[in-house]
Amino acid sequence: MVAAKPLVASACLALLFASAALADDPTVRIRPADQDWAARSLLKMLDFGVGWRGGRTPSRKVTSPSCPGFHPKVSDLVVTGHANASFTNPRAGVQVSLDVQVMRSVDDVRTDFGRTIRPGLADCLEYQFKQGTRNLIGVTVKRLDVPAVGGVTAAYRATLLVRTNGRTATVLSDFLFFGHSRLEYSLNVVASARYRQQLVPFESDMARILVKRASRPE
């Protein structure tokens, strides 16, 4: 799972938003203090229980999505800090990816959110899954109801039917986007459909941990 633009697909699978020919990429101007803030605002191993492994991963290039009919403007928005982390539970087959970006201002966070959390986003996510997911039989993406966290919150659930080891399996890929102060978070959780009822409570707990950890005087 990799970063893309601020907010929209920062924690999507690597296949998503790989094509950026029509993308309007954000401006990146890293500030040391904000870079440190982003790094301190990540999830850590202490947030997970037995059986988990992972931690901070190298930051990836910040780009915007490119989908037919969906090209949100982001070049006027400025990213001043950026950090990533990834965690897996091999036994359960669950993966968590997190992208944290510090924006130039609180207004940039709200502007980005307003431009990207639109009806076309679900179609864009579905399109990108269809373009790059191996052994994909079908996929649907819908808005997901989650408790509000931070100043702005939105979530989507992709339900994928994939062919693996000669069998058809249902995999869920949840995307939780939220903002707190100048921070934008993109949390992606991928798991078997058998964990359907547990995912939103788990994701909400992670989001509350992140908001509490990131709080600092501005």
N, C-alpha and C positions, 0 to 999 in steps of 0.2 A: 504494500500500500504506500502511496506516495503523495507528496504535496502537489497542489496545483495552484490556483489563484487564492487570494484571501477568501476565507469562508467557504466558497462553494465546494471545492473538491480537495481540500487540503489533506484529507485522510482517505482518499479513494484508493482502490486497487491500482497497481502500476499501469494497467492497461488503460485506465481512464484518462481522458484528456491528453493522450500522447500526441495527437495532432494539434498543432497550434498555429496553423497557417493563417487563420483568420482571427487569431486571438488578439485581444487588447490587454497586454500584460500590465500589471501594476508597477509602479516605480519603487525600487528598493534602495533605501538609503540607511544602512545599518548604523545605529548609534551604540557604542559600547554598553552604556547603562541599560538600554532597552534590550539589547541582545542578552545581557545577564538576566534581565527580568523574564524574558521568554524562557530561558533555560531553567530558571528556578520555578517556573510555573508548570512544568511537566509532571506527569504521573511518575511515581517511583515504585521500586519493587516493594517497599513497605506498605503500599496501598493494596497489594494483592496477597492472596493466601498461599498455602502450600500447593506446589505443582506448577507455579508460574515462573517464567523466566523472561528476561529482556531488560530494557532500559533505553537510555537516550541513543538515538541514531543520527548519522550525519544529516545535516539539513540539505534539502533538495531545492532545485531551482523553483522559484515562485512563478508560475505561469497561469494563464486564464483558460477556461474551457472553450472549446470550439465545437459547436453542434449546429446542425441545420436550424436556422431560425432562432438561435439562442446565443447571443454574443454580448453579454453585459459589459458596459464600459467600466474599466477599472484603472486606466492609465493615469488618471488624475488622483488616485489614491496612493498613499505612501506607506510602505512597510519599513519599520525601523528596527525590528527584532524578529527573529524566526528560529524556532527549535522544534525538533521532532523526537518522538519516542515510539517504541513498538514492544508489545508484550504478547506472549503466547502461552497457552496451556495445552501442551501436546496431547495429554491424555484425554482431555475433554474436547479437543479439536476446536478451540476458541482462540481468536486472534483479536487484539486490540491495537489500533494505531491512533496516534495523536499528533496533531499539528497545532502549534501555538504561534500566533503572529501578533506582534505589537504594531499597532497602527499609529500614524502621526497624531491623530486626535480621536476623541470619542465620536465626533461627527463623521469621520471616515468610517468607523465601524458601522454606524447606523446607515450611512449612505450605501455601503457595500451590501449590507443586509437587505436594504430596500430594493436594490437593483437586482439581486440574485435570487432571493427567496420569492420566486414567482412561479406561476403554473408551468412555465416552460422548463423549469429545473428538473422536475420528475421525468419529463420526456427526454431531456438531455442525458441524465444518468442512465436511463433505459437504453438509449441509443448507444452510449459508450460501452455498456456491458455487451450489447449485441455485436459490437465491432471487434472486441478483443478477448472475450472470455472463451477459453477452450472447453470443448465438449458441452457447450450450452445448448439446452433444448428450448428453454423459454425463460423470460424474465418480465416481471412487472415491478414498477416503483410507485409507491403511494406515500402521501404525507402520513406521519405517525404522531399520535397524540402523546406528549410527554409533559411532565411538570415543568413550568417555567423556571429558568435559572439564569442569573445575570440580568442584563438589561434587555437582551433580545434572545429569542430561542426559536429554533425550528428543527424538525427531524423528519427523516424519510426512511422508509424500509424497502429494500430491494429483495424480492423473493425470486430466487433462481432455481431452475430445474437443470441439474447437470448430470451427465452420464459419467460414472466413475466406477472402475473395476467391474464393468459389465452390468452395473445397476444404476437406477435413476435415484438421485438424492435431491432433497430440497434444502437449500442453503439460504440463510438470511444474512443480509449485509445492511446494518443500520448505520445511518449517518446522523449524528447529532451536532448541530451548529449552534453556537451561542457566543454572546459577547459580554464582557465585563470590563468596565472602564475602557482603556485603549486596547484591550486584549481581545483577539478573536480565537475561538477554539473550534477545531473540527475533530470530532471523535468518531471513529469508525470501528464497529464491532462486527466480526464475521463469525457465525456459528451455525451449527445444525439447527434445523427447524424444531427439533425436540426441546430446545431451550427457549422457545418462543415466549412463554409466560415469564421467564426470568430476566429477559434482556432489558426491558425498560427500567425495572427497579435497579438493576446493576449499572446501567448507563447513567441513571439519575444520581446514584451514589457517587460515581466517578466525577460527574459534573460538579456536584457540591464540594467535593474534595478540592477540585481544581480552583473553583472560585475562592474558597477560603484560603488556599495556599497563595494565590496570586495577589491578594489584597495588599496594598501598600499605599502610603500617602502620596498624592500627586502634587 
